[in-house]
Amino acid sequence: MNIKSLIRTIPDWPNPPVRFRDVSSLLRDPEGFNAAMNMFISFYRDTPVDFIAGLDARGFIPASVLAYALRKPLVMVRKKGKLPGATIHAAYQLEYGHSILEIHTDAAPKGANVLLMDDLIATGGTLCAAVQLFGNIGCSVTDVGAIVNLVELNGSKRLERIGVRVYSLCEFNETE
């Protein structure tokens, strides 16, 4: 199945000249969503990870399905102020702004290998902040999975430079 064909582009959202790649159109297609999740399950089935983490908010969707299918614990990486209890945070830059992510200080035990899931990889700022957070509690992010990779924004290359393996179901460039 061609996952890329099921993802719509919304021009100038949230600001010009951003071309937003909207995965909600994939989620509305039961066959496409099933195929996408099965691709992730097949790819990560034999990957030695201890925890699967989903990034707020669209990353929760593939992370939850994958955690369920692979019988791994699920961790939520949230925007600042959304988690109760003791947390740590990291600030990061977005393609069109900035934000802060948090995880619980006990999100995973020291030495755990973590797979991060998100809907897309753009500049890599959000994902690199999450890698930093898990590193701060003694864990290692070994893998990042995403539905979409925006190749020209170099986020996947940025993650690979810090030793994280990246897998995406499809890629877009700025002219598409």
Chimera marker file (.cmm) of the C-alpha trace (Angstrom):
<marker_set name="trace">
<marker id="1" x="0.000" y="0.000" z="0.000" r="1" g="1" b="0" radius="0.5"/>
<marker id="2" x="1.206" y="3.508" z="-0.807" r="1" g="1" b="0" radius="0.5"/>
<marker id="3" x="1.090" y="5.227" z="2.597" r="1" g="1" b="0" radius="0.5"/>
<marker id="4" x="2.322" y="8.514" z="1.142" r="1" g="1" b="0" radius="0.5"/>
<marker id="5" x="-0.737" y="8.801" z="-1.095" r="1" g="1" b="0" radius="0.5"/>
<marker id="6" x="-2.973" y="8.759" z="2.002" r="1" g="1" b="0" radius="0.5"/>
<marker id="7" x="-1.336" y="11.795" z="3.650" r="1" g="1" b="0" radius="0.5"/>
<marker id="8" x="-2.734" y="15.161" z="2.663" r="1" g="1" b="0" radius="0.5"/>
<marker id="9" x="-0.779" y="18.398" z="2.454" r="1" g="1" b="0" radius="0.5"/>
<marker id="10" x="-2.212" y="21.605" z="3.904" r="1" g="1" b="0" radius="0.5"/>
<marker id="11" x="-0.381" y="24.664" z="2.559" r="1" g="1" b="0" radius="0.5"/>
<marker id="12" x="0.529" y="27.586" z="4.853" r="1" g="1" b="0" radius="0.5"/>
<marker id="13" x="-0.498" y="25.885" z="8.101" r="1" g="1" b="0" radius="0.5"/>
<marker id="14" x="0.161" y="26.929" z="10.808" r="1" g="1" b="0" radius="0.5"/>
<marker id="15" x="2.113" y="29.717" z="9.065" r="1" g="1" b="0" radius="0.5"/>
<marker id="16" x="3.322" y="30.418" z="5.523" r="1" g="1" b="0" radius="0.5"/>
<marker id="17" x="5.301" y="28.864" z="3.896" r="1" g="1" b="0" radius="0.5"/>
<marker id="18" x="4.894" y="25.638" z="5.924" r="1" g="1" b="0" radius="0.5"/>
<marker id="19" x="3.396" y="22.732" z="3.988" r="1" g="1" b="0" radius="0.5"/>
<marker id="20" x="1.797" y="20.702" z="6.781" r="1" g="1" b="0" radius="0.5"/>
<marker id="21" x="1.700" y="16.934" z="6.202" r="1" g="1" b="0" radius="0.5"/>
<marker id="22" x="-1.526" y="15.848" z="7.862" r="1" g="1" b="0" radius="0.5"/>
<marker id="23" x="-1.615" y="12.208" z="8.982" r="1" g="1" b="0" radius="0.5"/>
<marker id="24" x="-5.275" y="12.464" z="10.028" r="1" g="1" b="0" radius="0.5"/>
<marker id="25" x="-6.212" y="11.507" z="6.467" r="1" g="1" b="0" radius="0.5"/>
<marker id="26" x="-4.231" y="8.264" z="6.920" r="1" g="1" b="0" radius="0.5"/>
<marker id="27" x="-5.923" y="7.623" z="10.277" r="1" g="1" b="0" radius="0.5"/>
<marker id="28" x="-9.354" y="7.974" z="8.631" r="1" g="1" b="0" radius="0.5"/>
<marker id="29" x="-8.528" y="5.200" z="6.172" r="1" g="1" b="0" radius="0.5"/>
<marker id="30" x="-8.877" y="1.867" z="8.052" r="1" g="1" b="0" radius="0.5"/>
<marker id="31" x="-6.969" y="-0.155" z="5.454" r="1" g="1" b="0" radius="0.5"/>
<marker id="32" x="-4.203" y="2.433" z="5.179" r="1" g="1" b="0" radius="0.5"/>
<marker id="33" x="-3.864" y="2.837" z="8.945" r="1" g="1" b="0" radius="0.5"/>
<marker id="34" x="-3.752" y="-0.935" z="9.379" r="1" g="1" b="0" radius="0.5"/>
<marker id="35" x="-1.080" y="-1.249" z="6.684" r="1" g="1" b="0" radius="0.5"/>
<marker id="36" x="1.004" y="1.529" z="8.249" r="1" g="1" b="0" radius="0.5"/>
<marker id="37" x="0.879" y="0.007" z="11.726" r="1" g="1" b="0" radius="0.5"/>
<marker id="38" x="1.708" y="-3.432" z="10.336" r="1" g="1" b="0" radius="0.5"/>
<marker id="39" x="4.765" y="-1.930" z="8.621" r="1" g="1" b="0" radius="0.5"/>
<marker id="40" x="5.975" y="-0.572" z="11.976" r="1" g="1" b="0" radius="0.5"/>
<marker id="41" x="5.233" y="-3.852" z="13.755" r="1" g="1" b="0" radius="0.5"/>
<marker id="42" x="7.155" y="-5.847" z="11.143" r="1" g="1" b="0" radius="0.5"/>
<marker id="43" x="10.122" y="-3.473" z="11.222" r="1" g="1" b="0" radius="0.5"/>
<marker id="44" x="10.424" y="-3.289" z="15.024" r="1" g="1" b="0" radius="0.5"/>
<marker id="45" x="9.391" y="-6.840" z="15.957" r="1" g="1" b="0" radius="0.5"/>
<marker id="46" x="12.990" y="-7.987" z="16.527" r="1" g="1" b="0" radius="0.5"/>
<marker id="47" x="14.450" y="-4.653" z="17.676" r="1" g="1" b="0" radius="0.5"/>
<marker id="48" x="15.827" y="-4.891" z="21.220" r="1" g="1" b="0" radius="0.5"/>
<marker id="49" x="13.883" y="-2.062" z="22.877" r="1" g="1" b="0" radius="0.5"/>
<marker id="50" x="12.557" y="-2.046" z="26.426" r="1" g="1" b="0" radius="0.5"/>
<marker id="51" x="10.124" y="0.894" z="26.202" r="1" g="1" b="0" radius="0.5"/>
<marker id="52" x="8.177" y="2.650" z="23.485" r="1" g="1" b="0" radius="0.5"/>
<marker id="53" x="7.626" y="6.390" z="23.881" r="1" g="1" b="0" radius="0.5"/>
<marker id="54" x="5.117" y="8.501" z="21.985" r="1" g="1" b="0" radius="0.5"/>
<marker id="55" x="5.561" y="12.225" z="21.448" r="1" g="1" b="0" radius="0.5"/>
<marker id="56" x="2.696" y="14.564" z="22.281" r="1" g="1" b="0" radius="0.5"/>
<marker id="57" x="0.257" y="14.268" z="20.666" r="1" g="1" b="0" radius="0.5"/>
<marker id="58" x="0.134" y="12.516" z="17.301" r="1" g="1" b="0" radius="0.5"/>
<marker id="59" x="3.064" y="10.278" z="18.242" r="1" g="1" b="0" radius="0.5"/>
<marker id="60" x="0.840" y="8.679" z="20.890" r="1" g="1" b="0" radius="0.5"/>
<marker id="61" x="-1.132" y="6.918" z="18.157" r="1" g="1" b="0" radius="0.5"/>
<marker id="62" x="1.558" y="4.774" z="16.498" r="1" g="1" b="0" radius="0.5"/>
<marker id="63" x="3.387" y="4.379" z="19.834" r="1" g="1" b="0" radius="0.5"/>
<marker id="64" x="0.275" y="2.940" z="21.490" r="1" g="1" b="0" radius="0.5"/>
<marker id="65" x="-0.421" y="0.490" z="18.684" r="1" g="1" b="0" radius="0.5"/>
<marker id="66" x="3.219" y="-0.616" z="18.601" r="1" g="1" b="0" radius="0.5"/>
<marker id="67" x="3.479" y="-0.970" z="22.393" r="1" g="1" b="0" radius="0.5"/>
<marker id="68" x="0.326" y="-3.077" z="22.413" r="1" g="1" b="0" radius="0.5"/>
<marker id="69" x="1.407" y="-5.281" z="19.507" r="1" g="1" b="0" radius="0.5"/>
<marker id="70" x="4.951" y="-5.803" z="20.804" r="1" g="1" b="0" radius="0.5"/>
<marker id="71" x="3.899" y="-6.039" z="24.465" r="1" g="1" b="0" radius="0.5"/>
<marker id="72" x="6.202" y="-3.229" z="25.573" r="1" g="1" b="0" radius="0.5"/>
<marker id="73" x="5.592" y="-0.532" z="28.187" r="1" g="1" b="0" radius="0.5"/>
<marker id="74" x="4.370" y="2.801" z="26.809" r="1" g="1" b="0" radius="0.5"/>
<marker id="75" x="5.747" y="6.180" z="27.921" r="1" g="1" b="0" radius="0.5"/>
<marker id="76" x="4.212" y="9.537" z="27.045" r="1" g="1" b="0" radius="0.5"/>
<marker id="77" x="6.481" y="12.465" z="26.210" r="1" g="1" b="0" radius="0.5"/>
<marker id="78" x="4.255" y="15.487" z="26.894" r="1" g="1" b="0" radius="0.5"/>
<marker id="79" x="4.271" y="19.214" z="26.450" r="1" g="1" b="0" radius="0.5"/>
<marker id="80" x="5.158" y="21.135" z="29.618" r="1" g="1" b="0" radius="0.5"/>
<marker id="81" x="2.555" y="21.092" z="32.367" r="1" g="1" b="0" radius="0.5"/>
<marker id="82" x="0.613" y="18.026" z="31.188" r="1" g="1" b="0" radius="0.5"/>
<marker id="83" x="2.175" y="15.331" z="33.403" r="1" g="1" b="0" radius="0.5"/>
<marker id="84" x="1.447" y="14.962" z="37.123" r="1" g="1" b="0" radius="0.5"/>
<marker id="85" x="4.242" y="14.123" z="39.541" r="1" g="1" b="0" radius="0.5"/>
<marker id="86" x="7.981" y="14.675" z="39.277" r="1" g="1" b="0" radius="0.5"/>
<marker id="87" x="9.159" y="15.554" z="35.772" r="1" g="1" b="0" radius="0.5"/>
<marker id="88" x="12.201" y="16.802" z="33.895" r="1" g="1" b="0" radius="0.5"/>
<marker id="89" x="11.996" y="19.037" z="30.859" r="1" g="1" b="0" radius="0.5"/>
<marker id="90" x="13.892" y="20.133" z="27.752" r="1" g="1" b="0" radius="0.5"/>
<marker id="91" x="13.301" y="23.178" z="25.550" r="1" g="1" b="0" radius="0.5"/>
<marker id="92" x="13.548" y="22.881" z="21.769" r="1" g="1" b="0" radius="0.5"/>
<marker id="93" x="12.988" y="24.757" z="18.518" r="1" g="1" b="0" radius="0.5"/>
<marker id="94" x="10.272" y="23.873" z="16.051" r="1" g="1" b="0" radius="0.5"/>
<marker id="95" x="10.185" y="24.641" z="12.359" r="1" g="1" b="0" radius="0.5"/>
<marker id="96" x="7.795" y="27.488" z="13.233" r="1" g="1" b="0" radius="0.5"/>
<marker id="97" x="8.367" y="28.265" z="16.943" r="1" g="1" b="0" radius="0.5"/>
<marker id="98" x="9.600" y="26.757" z="20.207" r="1" g="1" b="0" radius="0.5"/>
<marker id="99" x="8.246" y="24.572" z="23.017" r="1" g="1" b="0" radius="0.5"/>
<marker id="100" x="9.135" y="22.466" z="26.068" r="1" g="1" b="0" radius="0.5"/>
<marker id="101" x="8.787" y="18.694" z="26.513" r="1" g="1" b="0" radius="0.5"/>
<marker id="102" x="8.599" y="16.708" z="29.753" r="1" g="1" b="0" radius="0.5"/>
<marker id="103" x="8.794" y="13.122" z="30.932" r="1" g="1" b="0" radius="0.5"/>
<marker id="104" x="8.390" y="11.640" z="34.386" r="1" g="1" b="0" radius="0.5"/>
<marker id="105" x="11.654" y="11.241" z="36.250" r="1" g="1" b="0" radius="0.5"/>
<marker id="106" x="10.787" y="7.533" z="36.583" r="1" g="1" b="0" radius="0.5"/>
<marker id="107" x="9.560" y="7.085" z="32.980" r="1" g="1" b="0" radius="0.5"/>
<marker id="108" x="11.976" y="4.179" z="32.453" r="1" g="1" b="0" radius="0.5"/>
<marker id="109" x="14.759" y="2.581" z="34.503" r="1" g="1" b="0" radius="0.5"/>
<marker id="110" x="18.413" y="3.432" z="33.968" r="1" g="1" b="0" radius="0.5"/>
<marker id="111" x="19.907" y="1.426" z="31.116" r="1" g="1" b="0" radius="0.5"/>
<marker id="112" x="16.608" y="0.972" z="29.261" r="1" g="1" b="0" radius="0.5"/>
<marker id="113" x="16.586" y="1.134" z="25.454" r="1" g="1" b="0" radius="0.5"/>
<marker id="114" x="13.799" y="3.371" z="24.157" r="1" g="1" b="0" radius="0.5"/>
<marker id="115" x="12.062" y="3.584" z="20.786" r="1" g="1" b="0" radius="0.5"/>
<marker id="116" x="10.556" y="7.038" z="20.124" r="1" g="1" b="0" radius="0.5"/>
<marker id="117" x="7.524" y="7.323" z="17.848" r="1" g="1" b="0" radius="0.5"/>
<marker id="118" x="6.072" y="10.430" z="16.228" r="1" g="1" b="0" radius="0.5"/>
<marker id="119" x="3.887" y="11.257" z="13.266" r="1" g="1" b="0" radius="0.5"/>
<marker id="120" x="6.665" y="13.022" z="11.379" r="1" g="1" b="0" radius="0.5"/>
<marker id="121" x="10.275" y="14.102" z="11.423" r="1" g="1" b="0" radius="0.5"/>
<marker id="122" x="10.902" y="17.718" z="10.394" r="1" g="1" b="0" radius="0.5"/>
<marker id="123" x="13.919" y="19.549" z="11.820" r="1" g="1" b="0" radius="0.5"/>
<marker id="124" x="14.357" y="16.912" z="14.527" r="1" g="1" b="0" radius="0.5"/>
<marker id="125" x="14.074" y="19.437" z="17.361" r="1" g="1" b="0" radius="0.5"/>
<marker id="126" x="11.263" y="17.675" z="19.186" r="1" g="1" b="0" radius="0.5"/>
<marker id="127" x="12.800" y="14.241" z="18.820" r="1" g="1" b="0" radius="0.5"/>
<marker id="128" x="16.287" y="15.419" z="19.840" r="1" g="1" b="0" radius="0.5"/>
<marker id="129" x="14.765" y="17.021" z="22.949" r="1" g="1" b="0" radius="0.5"/>
<marker id="130" x="13.134" y="13.679" z="23.792" r="1" g="1" b="0" radius="0.5"/>
<marker id="131" x="16.457" y="11.869" z="23.240" r="1" g="1" b="0" radius="0.5"/>
<marker id="132" x="18.034" y="14.332" z="25.676" r="1" g="1" b="0" radius="0.5"/>
<marker id="133" x="15.292" y="13.762" z="28.265" r="1" g="1" b="0" radius="0.5"/>
<marker id="134" x="15.721" y="9.994" z="28.229" r="1" g="1" b="0" radius="0.5"/>
<marker id="135" x="19.499" y="10.403" z="28.369" r="1" g="1" b="0" radius="0.5"/>
<marker id="136" x="19.062" y="12.585" z="31.461" r="1" g="1" b="0" radius="0.5"/>
<marker id="137" x="17.359" y="9.707" z="33.294" r="1" g="1" b="0" radius="0.5"/>
<marker id="138" x="19.991" y="7.183" z="32.177" r="1" g="1" b="0" radius="0.5"/>
<marker id="139" x="18.207" y="5.623" z="29.203" r="1" g="1" b="0" radius="0.5"/>
<marker id="140" x="19.333" y="5.255" z="25.608" r="1" g="1" b="0" radius="0.5"/>
<marker id="141" x="17.111" y="6.131" z="22.655" r="1" g="1" b="0" radius="0.5"/>
<marker id="142" x="18.186" y="3.632" z="20.025" r="1" g="1" b="0" radius="0.5"/>
<marker id="143" x="15.470" y="4.180" z="17.434" r="1" g="1" b="0" radius="0.5"/>
<marker id="144" x="13.016" y="6.754" z="16.123" r="1" g="1" b="0" radius="0.5"/>
<marker id="145" x="10.026" y="5.783" z="14.029" r="1" g="1" b="0" radius="0.5"/>
<marker id="146" x="7.751" y="8.157" z="12.142" r="1" g="1" b="0" radius="0.5"/>
<marker id="147" x="5.068" y="7.967" z="9.506" r="1" g="1" b="0" radius="0.5"/>
<marker id="148" x="6.555" y="10.863" z="7.509" r="1" g="1" b="0" radius="0.5"/>
<marker id="149" x="10.109" y="12.114" z="7.041" r="1" g="1" b="0" radius="0.5"/>
<marker id="150" x="10.461" y="15.654" z="5.670" r="1" g="1" b="0" radius="0.5"/>
<marker id="151" x="13.850" y="14.972" z="4.138" r="1" g="1" b="0" radius="0.5"/>
<marker id="152" x="14.862" y="18.520" z="3.212" r="1" g="1" b="0" radius="0.5"/>
<marker id="153" x="14.553" y="19.687" z="6.821" r="1" g="1" b="0" radius="0.5"/>
<marker id="154" x="17.341" y="17.223" z="7.808" r="1" g="1" b="0" radius="0.5"/>
<marker id="155" x="15.835" y="16.042" z="11.087" r="1" g="1" b="0" radius="0.5"/>
<marker id="156" x="16.567" y="12.389" z="10.314" r="1" g="1" b="0" radius="0.5"/>
<marker id="157" x="20.201" y="13.241" z="9.549" r="1" g="1" b="0" radius="0.5"/>
<marker id="158" x="20.407" y="15.188" z="12.813" r="1" g="1" b="0" radius="0.5"/>
<marker id="159" x="19.137" y="12.134" z="14.731" r="1" g="1" b="0" radius="0.5"/>
<marker id="160" x="21.488" y="9.780" z="12.905" r="1" g="1" b="0" radius="0.5"/>
<marker id="161" x="24.452" y="12.034" z="13.790" r="1" g="1" b="0" radius="0.5"/>
<marker id="162" x="23.698" y="11.472" z="17.487" r="1" g="1" b="0" radius="0.5"/>
<marker id="163" x="23.556" y="7.698" z="16.992" r="1" g="1" b="0" radius="0.5"/>
<marker id="164" x="19.828" y="7.103" z="16.616" r="1" g="1" b="0" radius="0.5"/>
<marker id="165" x="18.518" y="4.777" z="13.903" r="1" g="1" b="0" radius="0.5"/>
<marker id="166" x="15.607" y="6.314" z="11.970" r="1" g="1" b="0" radius="0.5"/>
<marker id="167" x="12.778" y="4.539" z="10.162" r="1" g="1" b="0" radius="0.5"/>
<marker id="168" x="9.912" y="6.261" z="8.347" r="1" g="1" b="0" radius="0.5"/>
<marker id="169" x="7.109" y="4.908" z="6.219" r="1" g="1" b="0" radius="0.5"/>
<marker id="170" x="7.367" y="7.648" z="3.586" r="1" g="1" b="0" radius="0.5"/>
<marker id="171" x="9.266" y="10.794" z="2.670" r="1" g="1" b="0" radius="0.5"/>
<marker id="172" x="8.212" y="14.178" z="1.336" r="1" g="1" b="0" radius="0.5"/>
<marker id="173" x="10.304" y="16.980" z="-0.081" r="1" g="1" b="0" radius="0.5"/>
<marker id="174" x="9.326" y="20.645" z="-0.105" r="1" g="1" b="0" radius="0.5"/>
<marker id="175" x="8.129" y="20.657" z="-3.705" r="1" g="1" b="0" radius="0.5"/>
<marker id="176" x="5.563" y="17.866" z="-3.229" r="1" g="1" b="0" radius="0.5"/>
<link id1="1" id2="2" r="1" g="1" b="0" radius="0.2"/>
<link id1="2" id2="3" r="1" g="1" b="0" radius="0.2"/>
<link id1="3" id2="4" r="1" g="1" b="0" radius="0.2"/>
<link id1="4" id2="5" r="1" g="1" b="0" radius="0.2"/>
<link id1="5" id2="6" r="1" g="1" b="0" radius="0.2"/>
<link id1="6" id2="7" r="1" g="1" b="0" radius="0.2"/>
<link id1="7" id2="8" r="1" g="1" b="0" radius="0.2"/>
<link id1="8" id2="9" r="1" g="1" b="0" radius="0.2"/>
<link id1="9" id2="10" r="1" g="1" b="0" radius="0.2"/>
<link id1="10" id2="11" r="1" g="1" b="0" radius="0.2"/>
<link id1="11" id2="12" r="1" g="1" b="0" radius="0.2"/>
<link id1="12" id2="13" r="1" g="1" b="0" radius="0.2"/>
<link id1="13" id2="14" r="1" g="1" b="0" radius="0.2"/>
<link id1="14" id2="15" r="1" g="1" b="0" radius="0.2"/>
<link id1="15" id2="16" r="1" g="1" b="0" radius="0.2"/>
<link id1="16" id2="17" r="1" g="1" b="0" radius="0.2"/>
<link id1="17" id2="18" r="1" g="1" b="0" radius="0.2"/>
<link id1="18" id2="19" r="1" g="1" b="0" radius="0.2"/>
<link id1="19" id2="20" r="1" g="1" b="0" radius="0.2"/>
<link id1="20" id2="21" r="1" g="1" b="0" radius="0.2"/>
<link id1="21" id2="22" r="1" g="1" b="0" radius="0.2"/>
<link id1="22" id2="23" r="1" g="1" b="0" radius="0.2"/>
<link id1="23" id2="24" r="1" g="1" b="0" radius="0.2"/>
<link id1="24" id2="25" r="1" g="1" b="0" radius="0.2"/>
<link id1="25" id2="26" r="1" g="1" b="0" radius="0.2"/>
<link id1="26" id2="27" r="1" g="1" b="0" radius="0.2"/>
<link id1="27" id2="28" r="1" g="1" b="0" radius="0.2"/>
<link id1="28" id2="29" r="1" g="1" b="0" radius="0.2"/>
<link id1="29" id2="30" r="1" g="1" b="0" radius="0.2"/>
<link id1="30" id2="31" r="1" g="1" b="0" radius="0.2"/>
<link id1="31" id2="32" r="1" g="1" b="0" radius="0.2"/>
<link id1="32" id2="33" r="1" g="1" b="0" radius="0.2"/>
<link id1="33" id2="34" r="1" g="1" b="0" radius="0.2"/>
<link id1="34" id2="35" r="1" g="1" b="0" radius="0.2"/>
<link id1="35" id2="36" r="1" g="1" b="0" radius="0.2"/>
<link id1="36" id2="37" r="1" g="1" b="0" radius="0.2"/>
<link id1="37" id2="38" r="1" g="1" b="0" radius="0.2"/>
<link id1="38" id2="39" r="1" g="1" b="0" radius="0.2"/>
<link id1="39" id2="40" r="1" g="1" b="0" radius="0.2"/>
<link id1="40" id2="41" r="1" g="1" b="0" radius="0.2"/>
<link id1="41" id2="42" r="1" g="1" b="0" radius="0.2"/>
<link id1="42" id2="43" r="1" g="1" b="0" radius="0.2"/>
<link id1="43" id2="44" r="1" g="1" b="0" radius="0.2"/>
<link id1="44" id2="45" r="1" g="1" b="0" radius="0.2"/>
<link id1="45" id2="46" r="1" g="1" b="0" radius="0.2"/>
<link id1="46" id2="47" r="1" g="1" b="0" radius="0.2"/>
<link id1="47" id2="48" r="1" g="1" b="0" radius="0.2"/>
<link id1="48" id2="49" r="1" g="1" b="0" radius="0.2"/>
<link id1="49" id2="50" r="1" g="1" b="0" radius="0.2"/>
<link id1="50" id2="51" r="1" g="1" b="0" radius="0.2"/>
<link id1="51" id2="52" r="1" g="1" b="0" radius="0.2"/>
<link id1="52" id2="53" r="1" g="1" b="0" radius="0.2"/>
<link id1="53" id2="54" r="1" g="1" b="0" radius="0.2"/>
<link id1="54" id2="55" r="1" g="1" b="0" radius="0.2"/>
<link id1="55" id2="56" r="1" g="1" b="0" radius="0.2"/>
<link id1="56" id2="57" r="1" g="1" b="0" radius="0.2"/>
<link id1="57" id2="58" r="1" g="1" b="0" radius="0.2"/>
<link id1="58" id2="59" r="1" g="1" b="0" radius="0.2"/>
<link id1="59" id2="60" r="1" g="1" b="0" radius="0.2"/>
<link id1="60" id2="61" r="1" g="1" b="0" radius="0.2"/>
<link id1="61" id2="62" r="1" g="1" b="0" radius="0.2"/>
<link id1="62" id2="63" r="1" g="1" b="0" radius="0.2"/>
<link id1="63" id2="64" r="1" g="1" b="0" radius="0.2"/>
<link id1="64" id2="65" r="1" g="1" b="0" radius="0.2"/>
<link id1="65" id2="66" r="1" g="1" b="0" radius="0.2"/>
<link id1="66" id2="67" r="1" g="1" b="0" radius="0.2"/>
<link id1="67" id2="68" r="1" g="1" b="0" radius="0.2"/>
<link id1="68" id2="69" r="1" g="1" b="0" radius="0.2"/>
<link id1="69" id2="70" r="1" g="1" b="0" radius="0.2"/>
<link id1="70" id2="71" r="1" g="1" b="0" radius="0.2"/>
<link id1="71" id2="72" r="1" g="1" b="0" radius="0.2"/>
<link id1="72" id2="73" r="1" g="1" b="0" radius="0.2"/>
<link id1="73" id2="74" r="1" g="1" b="0" radius="0.2"/>
<link id1="74" id2="75" r="1" g="1" b="0" radius="0.2"/>
<link id1="75" id2="76" r="1" g="1" b="0" radius="0.2"/>
<link id1="76" id2="77" r="1" g="1" b="0" radius="0.2"/>
<link id1="77" id2="78" r="1" g="1" b="0" radius="0.2"/>
<link id1="78" id2="79" r="1" g="1" b="0" radius="0.2"/>
<link id1="79" id2="80" r="1" g="1" b="0" radius="0.2"/>
<link id1="80" id2="81" r="1" g="1" b="0" radius="0.2"/>
<link id1="81" id2="82" r="1" g="1" b="0" radius="0.2"/>
<link id1="82" id2="83" r="1" g="1" b="0" radius="0.2"/>
<link id1="83" id2="84" r="1" g="1" b="0" radius="0.2"/>
<link id1="84" id2="85" r="1" g="1" b="0" radius="0.2"/>
<link id1="85" id2="86" r="1" g="1" b="0" radius="0.2"/>
<link id1="86" id2="87" r="1" g="1" b="0" radius="0.2"/>
<link id1="87" id2="88" r="1" g="1" b="0" radius="0.2"/>
<link id1="88" id2="89" r="1" g="1" b="0" radius="0.2"/>
<link id1="89" id2="90" r="1" g="1" b="0" radius="0.2"/>
<link id1="90" id2="91" r="1" g="1" b="0" radius="0.2"/>
<link id1="91" id2="92" r="1" g="1" b="0" radius="0.2"/>
<link id1="92" id2="93" r="1" g="1" b="0" radius="0.2"/>
<link id1="93" id2="94" r="1" g="1" b="0" radius="0.2"/>
<link id1="94" id2="95" r="1" g="1" b="0" radius="0.2"/>
<link id1="95" id2="96" r="1" g="1" b="0" radius="0.2"/>
<link id1="96" id2="97" r="1" g="1" b="0" radius="0.2"/>
<link id1="97" id2="98" r="1" g="1" b="0" radius="0.2"/>
<link id1="98" id2="99" r="1" g="1" b="0" radius="0.2"/>
<link id1="99" id2="100" r="1" g="1" b="0" radius="0.2"/>
<link id1="100" id2="101" r="1" g="1" b="0" radius="0.2"/>
<link id1="101" id2="102" r="1" g="1" b="0" radius="0.2"/>
<link id1="102" id2="103" r="1" g="1" b="0" radius="0.2"/>
<link id1="103" id2="104" r="1" g="1" b="0" radius="0.2"/>
<link id1="104" id2="105" r="1" g="1" b="0" radius="0.2"/>
<link id1="105" id2="106" r="1" g="1" b="0" radius="0.2"/>
<link id1="106" id2="107" r="1" g="1" b="0" radius="0.2"/>
<link id1="107" id2="108" r="1" g="1" b="0" radius="0.2"/>
<link id1="108" id2="109" r="1" g="1" b="0" radius="0.2"/>
<link id1="109" id2="110" r="1" g="1" b="0" radius="0.2"/>
<link id1="110" id2="111" r="1" g="1" b="0" radius="0.2"/>
<link id1="111" id2="112" r="1" g="1" b="0" radius="0.2"/>
<link id1="112" id2="113" r="1" g="1" b="0" radius="0.2"/>
<link id1="113" id2="114" r="1" g="1" b="0" radius="0.2"/>
<link id1="114" id2="115" r="1" g="1" b="0" radius="0.2"/>
<link id1="115" id2="116" r="1" g="1" b="0" radius="0.2"/>
<link id1="116" id2="117" r="1" g="1" b="0" radius="0.2"/>
<link id1="117" id2="118" r="1" g="1" b="0" radius="0.2"/>
<link id1="118" id2="119" r="1" g="1" b="0" radius="0.2"/>
<link id1="119" id2="120" r="1" g="1" b="0" radius="0.2"/>
<link id1="120" id2="121" r="1" g="1" b="0" radius="0.2"/>
<link id1="121" id2="122" r="1" g="1" b="0" radius="0.2"/>
<link id1="122" id2="123" r="1" g="1" b="0" radius="0.2"/>
<link id1="123" id2="124" r="1" g="1" b="0" radius="0.2"/>
<link id1="124" id2="125" r="1" g="1" b="0" radius="0.2"/>
<link id1="125" id2="126" r="1" g="1" b="0" radius="0.2"/>
<link id1="126" id2="127" r="1" g="1" b="0" radius="0.2"/>
<link id1="127" id2="128" r="1" g="1" b="0" radius="0.2"/>
<link id1="128" id2="129" r="1" g="1" b="0" radius="0.2"/>
<link id1="129" id2="130" r="1" g="1" b="0" radius="0.2"/>
<link id1="130" id2="131" r="1" g="1" b="0" radius="0.2"/>
<link id1="131" id2="132" r="1" g="1" b="0" radius="0.2"/>
<link id1="132" id2="133" r="1" g="1" b="0" radius="0.2"/>
<link id1="133" id2="134" r="1" g="1" b="0" radius="0.2"/>
<link id1="134" id2="135" r="1" g="1" b="0" radius="0.2"/>
<link id1="135" id2="136" r="1" g="1" b="0" radius="0.2"/>
<link id1="136" id2="137" r="1" g="1" b="0" radius="0.2"/>
<link id1="137" id2="138" r="1" g="1" b="0" radius="0.2"/>
<link id1="138" id2="139" r="1" g="1" b="0" radius="0.2"/>
<link id1="139" id2="140" r="1" g="1" b="0" radius="0.2"/>
<link id1="140" id2="141" r="1" g="1" b="0" radius="0.2"/>
<link id1="141" id2="142" r="1" g="1" b="0" radius="0.2"/>
<link id1="142" id2="143" r="1" g="1" b="0" radius="0.2"/>
<link id1="143" id2="144" r="1" g="1" b="0" radius="0.2"/>
<link id1="144" id2="145" r="1" g="1" b="0" radius="0.2"/>
<link id1="145" id2="146" r="1" g="1" b="0" radius="0.2"/>
<link id1="146" id2="147" r="1" g="1" b="0" radius="0.2"/>
<link id1="147" id2="148" r="1" g="1" b="0" radius="0.2"/>
<link id1="148" id2="149" r="1" g="1" b="0" radius="0.2"/>
<link id1="149" id2="150" r="1" g="1" b="0" radius="0.2"/>
<link id1="150" id2="151" r="1" g="1" b="0" radius="0.2"/>
<link id1="151" id2="152" r="1" g="1" b="0" radius="0.2"/>
<link id1="152" id2="153" r="1" g="1" b="0" radius="0.2"/>
<link id1="153" id2="154" r="1" g="1" b="0" radius="0.2"/>
<link id1="154" id2="155" r="1" g="1" b="0" radius="0.2"/>
<link id1="155" id2="156" r="1" g="1" b="0" radius="0.2"/>
<link id1="156" id2="157" r="1" g="1" b="0" radius="0.2"/>
<link id1="157" id2="158" r="1" g="1" b="0" radius="0.2"/>
<link id1="158" id2="159" r="1" g="1" b="0" radius="0.2"/>
<link id1="159" id2="160" r="1" g="1" b="0" radius="0.2"/>
<link id1="160" id2="161" r="1" g="1" b="0" radius="0.2"/>
<link id1="161" id2="162" r="1" g="1" b="0" radius="0.2"/>
<link id1="162" id2="163" r="1" g="1" b="0" radius="0.2"/>
<link id1="163" id2="164" r="1" g="1" b="0" radius="0.2"/>
<link id1="164" id2="165" r="1" g="1" b="0" radius="0.2"/>
<link id1="165" id2="166" r="1" g="1" b="0" radius="0.2"/>
<link id1="166" id2="167" r="1" g="1" b="0" radius="0.2"/>
<link id1="167" id2="168" r="1" g="1" b="0" radius="0.2"/>
<link id1="168" id2="169" r="1" g="1" b="0" radius="0.2"/>
<link id1="169" id2="170" r="1" g="1" b="0" radius="0.2"/>
<link id1="170" id2="171" r="1" g="1" b="0" radius="0.2"/>
<link id1="171" id2="172" r="1" g="1" b="0" radius="0.2"/>
<link id1="172" id2="173" r="1" g="1" b="0" radius="0.2"/>
<link id1="173" id2="174" r="1" g="1" b="0" radius="0.2"/>
<link id1="174" id2="175" r="1" g="1" b="0" radius="0.2"/>
<link id1="175" id2="176" r="1" g="1" b="0" radius="0.2"/>
</marker_set>
